[in-house]
């Protein structure tokens, strides 16, 4: 859940930042489509522990450095101190535990069994899905 929250906030923050820059006459970034595809592939392959492509320079850099820069760029657009605190917590968890793909790889490394990955996903999914029991509607007899 915190990964999703952080992704949504990053997209919003970067969009707000880009629109503000454009309003101030700064040019919008225009990375080449092949650079975007390469950066996407690299991120999917290596996650946060690997290298990422800086779309402004075209150079490889540690993904964690790139993520820090992304965070610093988007953070200015967050609206309330509560948003910033919540996102800072999510960001810290992401940096400490890695993303979902890295956590799945870690589950696989324990015994090199794909069933361990499935068990991990089941555990994570069901731990968050706490069933809610609906409250019965009040009846005339209750009053």
Secondary structure, 3 states (H helix, E strand, C coil): CHHHHHHHHHHHHHHHHHHHHHHCCCCCCCCCHHHHHHHHHHHHHHHHHCEEECCCCCCEEEHHHHHHHHHHHHHCCCCCHHHHHHHHHHHHHHHHHCCHHHHHHHHHHHHCCHHHHHHHHHHHHHHHCCCCCCCCCCCHHHC
